[in-house]
């Protein structure tokens, strides 16, 4: 919520159900800049529910794949995540599974030197990343915080 209020550009694959919920929330602000990175090709002629956002220039779809790539696989998701990592200045990773996709991504040359903000959750592997800092949103916890 704070990132939307600050008008920060949010880039994601918006693949999971939670990420889709976040996308719907972000789109409620007609000026929110969003980059939606696909793990497949952009399909020509596809009916967009996002036409107004696209026309207003607040939503950008990006894909490193040709339109004939129609299915998201582990390989295409990994490539999409590298694209996102390359575009990002900062990562917000609320939770990361040890040895999972995000853990592998943070070890890549593209991502390993970029700041990571995460939540202080005991089983969260992101807390142990060398570039990780605990995110404390001012509006919820009060006091000082580290800005994204």
Long-range contacts (C-beta under 8 A, 24 or more apart in sequence): 1-25, 1-137, 1-139, 2-137, 2-138, 2-139, 3-92, 3-148, 4-29, 4-32, 7-31, 7-32, 7-33, 8-33, 8-148, 9-33, 9-34, 9-35, 10-34, 10-35, 11-35, 11-37, 11-84, 11-87, 11-88, 12-36, 12-37, 12-84, 13-37, 13-38, 13-39, 13-77, 13-80, 13-81, 13-84, 15-39, 15-72, 15-77, 27-53, 27-59, 30-56, 30-58, 31-58, 32-58, 33-58, 34-58, 34-59, 34-60, 35-60, 35-62, 35-84, 35-87, 36-60, 36-61, 36-62, 37-61, 37-62, 37-63, 37-80, 37-83, 37-84, 37-87, 38-62, 38-63, 38-65, 38-72, 38-80, 39-63, 39-65, 39-72, 39-73, 39-76, 39-77, 39-79, 39-80, 40-65, 40-69, 40-70, 40-71, 40-72, 40-76, 41-65, 41-66, 41-67, 41-68, 41-69, 41-70, 42-67, 43-67, 43-70, 62-87, 77-101, 78-104, 78-105, 81-105, 82-108, 82-110, 85-110, 85-111, 85-114, 86-110, 88-114, 89-114, 90-114, 90-115, 90-116, 90-117, 90-148, 91-115, 91-116, 91-117, 92-116, 92-117, 92-118, 92-135, 92-148, 93-117, 93-118, 93-126, 94-118, 94-119, 94-121, 94-124, 94-126, 95-119, 95-121, 95-124, 95-126, 96-124, 96-125, 96-126, 96-129, 97-125, 98-125, 99-125, 100-125, 102-126, 103-129, 106-131, 117-146, 117-148
